[in-house]
């Protein structure tokens, strides 16, 4: 991949893409978490200390983090991406996690260990653009505070061989607001299409992932479009004529989306597999259940689909 030039916007420390991630999203802590829920904190603590030198296996979001940090090797002197660990472990039990971080060569140096307390309070001070966690409560708190956040779901999806980072987004209630979904649910599909046709020239409202999408776009701008290490896709249930408002909104925002799939209600999973997504974000519980069979998936518990 072509290296970023010195004047790129991503070379400024203020313009870094900052991703905060929980230990259970980064590593496979399923057995440890089950022990905690079954036998309590003391048993969990003893187990982690006893197994401190045993390296944890990668979790669902591990390949994503590897690719994100890999972008730093293509950039200039100032790394354009930072990954921060936010964990409900204590500093004591968190030593095993940092042993794993060191073992896999992940450039993660900042962390917050909260000993069971919510981690979401530390997202804003770290200035994170995205928060990924296996804890739905922490994700909900982050979204309520205006941060793009998703619950990382268990997945059997195979790792992607491509070095290119591929991120896929749903549209309504993720990148955009959920007004369209509300019209569709309350008044029906015909009313939805009529509404989108009549308001085609009016930009859609901002959804919880607008800021993250902008940060990704800013990072993409540091590389030639024809040889970028990042590729994005919009994968939406919308179809023509409701596609027009989406395209005009993204144009108004000045945000680049490399691929746009308007599926008209088709199952998203096979299309995400074909795109080769390293992560897909969707608000619909039904859609994420389909998607996680094919790709790593983050549920965004926002909008009318989650009420």
ABEGO torsion letter per residue (X at the ends): XBBBBAABAAABAAABBBBBBBAAAABBAAAAAAAAAAAEAAAAAAAAAAAAABBBBBBAAAAAAAAAAAAAAABBABBABBBBBBBABBAAAAAAAAAAAAAAGBBBABBBBAGGBBAAAAAAAAGBABBBBABAAAAAAAAAAGBBBBBBBBBABBBBABABBBBBBBBBGBABBAAAAAAAAAAEAAAAAAAAAAAAABBBBBBAAAAAAAAAAAAAAABBAAABABBBBBBBABBOAAAAAAAAAAAAAGBBBABBBBAGGBBAAAAAAAAGBABBBBABAAAAAAAAAABBBBBBBBEAAAX
